[in-house]
Amino acid sequence: EYDTFYNGSSRDEDEETDLYEPKAEVPTIEDLVTTQLPWGKMSEKERVIVDFCIHSLDQSGYLVIPAEEIAKQLGTDPEVIEQTVAMLKTLEPAGIFASGLEECLLLQIEGMDEEEHLRQIICSHLSDVAEGKISSISRVLKISSAEVRKLIQVIKGLNPRPLNGYGEEQAQF
């Protein structure tokens, strides 16, 4: 048992999973992104930009470096950066590569039935939501308080940190 615990090897060399063996690896952020990209259709410049952007994500999955700064560092045109980042924003999980919370939430509501009202709440009334000012949101949007509550529940169901749980080291027991 001493060898098994400290060396991770079993004396019996049987096929069964040992209690002390680490579980399968969690996919990394690179794996998550690169498996979704059309590498065959991408230029070498776009691949460099993608790699830079992947490694520039913060823990939540936001890309907080502006396109102009990326362009300076890579010696490339900012328009190419913006196009590539726009493509990256379409990947799963929804909201990854957003510049902040607001954009992250907006990326997640695209295509929803109540997208326009949700967009208005996210862009203009997040502080009202946090303070529980449902009646003021209702007056501005000209919808019922019950409808505002439903929309707030949709927003609460969104993921403010798209990379939460990806790329973290798993505890080895």
Phi, psi and omega in degrees: 000325179301312178299318180298314184291312186273334182253348180073013180244152181254140178287331184282338181051038178274170185280344184289152178289130180278150180301327187264000180282141178292150178287171180301150184292145173280137181299141179280170177298319179300316179298315182301315183281312187294333179288344181263353187268145176275076187303327182294334182264001185260143177280168178297323179298317179295323179296320178295318179297315179300313180300315179299315182295319178300316182281354178259358179294143173274182185297334180278341182105012180270145173254097187268357178276125180294155182302323180297320179293318178298318180299318178298313184293326182263354181064045185229168179287132180301331179295321178295320178299312182299319178295317181293317179295322177300320177294320180295329181291347179274353184282165175268150356289146182303134180103348179292147182071011175290159181276347179181186184300312183301310180295324178301313179294320179297322178295328183282337182267356181303128178088357178285157181301315183262034187304319184294314178294319178299318179300317180295318179295314182296317184284327189238346190228020179298323178293324176295322177298314181297326181270357178076024181274067184291321182295323179291323176296317180300317180295314183295316182277349180059046174227165183290158177298325179297319179294320177298317179299319178297317180295322178295323177296323177298315180296320178296334179279351179283161182259109181286347180229087186300334181264009181302117179099347178267142173073008179273150176287133177276143177292136179259113181262000000 
